[in-house]
Amino acid sequence: MESLTELYRIGAGPSASHTMGPKRAAELFKQRTPDAAARRVTLYASLAATGRGHLTDVAIQEVFAGEDFSIDWKPRENMPLHPNGMTWEAFDSEGNKTDEWQVYSVGGGALAEEGQDPPPDLYVRRSMREILQWARENNMPLWKFVEEREGAGIWDYLSTCWQAMQEAIERGLEAHGVLPGSLKLKRKAHRHFEQAKGRPGPLQRTGLLTAYALAVSEENASGGTVVTAPTCGACGVLPAVLRYLKEVLSLDDRKILRAMATAGIIGNLVKSNASISGAAVGCQGEVGTACAMAAAAAAQLMGGDPRQIEYAAEMGIEHHLGLTCDPVAGLVQIPCIERNAVGAMRAVDCADYALLSDGEHEIPFDTVVKTMKATGEDLHNSYRETSEGGLAKLHIPPGVDPSALDGNHCG
């Protein structure tokens, strides 16, 4: 598994795989071809199908502003490694091709090439079973494993990410109006927050959790700065749970950062052994993983031991199995934003449930991750971020011309 610096990334939304990854690829290709007279990128499959709604073209064109650059969209064609494939080409002044590069945006802003050597295995242990064994043998909490493998410097990085998460919440709570795109979806975080403040203490939980999750997800949908946790599309779950528990349990930031480290282990295990890409396995890999990460963090903050933390994380994924990725109009708005709010509530519920037990349970975390991967591979392509199935196909918002939808629909 890689460093948590590769899992938690700070950047602009609305999609790590459709904006952050392609933009990074554009920057690398520009560096690789400094003398090119013209460049072109061809986007395939899911990356092409919902690229316009996810602002892929906007992110890439920012890199090549004022230059001879074009984009070809091929939503019906697939590259072999992953649905988010790209072919970059460079040309000289006479139109001769001088370079070609095939690369994939594999989720969370990460890039991969076919035949590429795997990244260094910083964490060595690649399963929850092995990590729990380490915790048991050393009588250590899970977050300590992160410090052992990453070094003390990881805490500064996590602190920076936590600060960015809090800033996204604050911006989202203050913002009003509608989100960009054809849906004209109203922002709701501010209203949820104001309503929650008017409720008696115990009844504030739902309102606050949803307000914080909506705030971050609405910032993401508007192209604001967020932290992938593990992706942009699922970026609201973990910050909402951390912010809520910090307030109700009067926690200091040191405990929050340790919870982020434990959540990072969960995200890294899913990323390494299955996928966090909606284009590869559906939204179970995004919001499902985010819920598992937040459930683990919550269980730790509420006093859980490693087995209870593992149980909470297992439930977070298990009860999202089969969740499709079907963004209406190709935008990271419906059902994505509400899914973050529901995922945050479910994460705290999973932690509550796990702490009522002694940590013993039937389905190990590693098994449910394998199940999620297999389930995602079985999902029809129309339910994996192509906007060709589910809500995206069956729901046309009132007053919206289907031909004007933001996603590059081809069905």
Number of C-alpha atoms within 10 A of each C-alpha: 21 18 19 22 14 14 22 25 22 20 20 21 30 30 29 33 30 31 28 27 25 28 23 18 25 21 14 11 18 17 10 13 17 9 13 19 17 21 25 16 21 18 28 24 24 29 31 30 27 28 29 21 28 30 22 24 19 13 20 24 17 12 16 16 9 8 12 12 17 15 15 13 18 18 22 12 14 17 17 10 14 23 27 31 26 26 16 19 21 24 19 14 10 8 12 11 14 15 15 15 14 16 20 26 28 26 30 31 28 18 18 20 16 12 7 7 8 10 10 10 11 14 18 12 15 18 21 17 14 12 18 19 14 16 19 14 9 10 9 14 18 25 22 15 20 22 15 10 13 17 11 11 9 18 18 11 16 20 16 14 23 21 14 18 25 18 15 25 26 16 17 26 25 12 15 14 10 14 18 15 18 18 20 12 14 12 20 19 26 20 14 20 22 14 13 20 13 11 12 9 10 8 12 16 18 17 21 24 30 29 28 33 33 33 30 36 35 33 27 31 24 19 20 17 21 30 30 29 32 36 30 34 30 34 31 41 37 35 28 29 27 27 20 23 20 16 10 11 10 9 14 10 14 11 16 22 23 22 24 30 24 27 30 27 26 27 28 27 22 29 23 13 16 20 27 32 30 29 31 25 30 32 29 28 35 34 35 32 35 34 40 38 34 37 38 36 34 31 28 28 21 16 12 25 19 23 20 26 30 32 30 34 33 29 27 32 29 21 16 21 22 23 23 25 32 29 28 30 32 26 28 28 26 17 15 24 25 17 24 30 28 18 31 33 24 22 30 27 18 27 30 18 16 26 21 10 13 12 17 12 14 6 12 16 26 19 14 20 24 15 17 28 23 14 16 28 14 11 17 12 22 20 26 26 31 32 28 27 21 15 18 25 16 10 12 15 15 7 8 13 10 13 9 11 20 21 25 24 22 11 11
